[in-house]
Amino acid sequence: MAAYLAAYPARADEPVFRTAPGHGLSRRRLHKIVDRYALVLRLPRGVHTLRHSAATRWLNRGMSLRSVQVILGHARIATTTGYLGIATDALVAEYQRTCTAAPVAVIGGGR
């Protein structure tokens, strides 16, 4: 991010990511950019995949569910709890730290 901002500085009143004329990226344009790179890298396409990956990573690193909800813009916490099903690393680590001295096997392999 620091390298990007050094190359493309933005004032406080400007969008960080801009089109060539200096306008903010539209939602549609962002989706097209993400899809293009996903295709080249042979990854699953879609902005939702990035959101899902980021949310899972944040939860695995110990971010609160409420914080993830705010960042993703979910109106209801129930929407965000869907990410808990695969974000098991942090839960297992917390369990091991507080409840047992022995390692715990994770059903489905964890990550």
URPEQUI-V21155 format. One record per helix or strand of 3 or more residues. SS is the DSSP state (h for helix, s for strand). FROM is the first residue (numbers start at 1). LEN is the number of residues. If there is no record, write none. Layout:
{{SS;FROM;LEN} {SS;FROM;LEN}}
//
This chain:
{{h;2;6} {h;27;14} {h;47;14} {h;65;8} {h;77;9} {h;89;11} {h;107;3}}
//
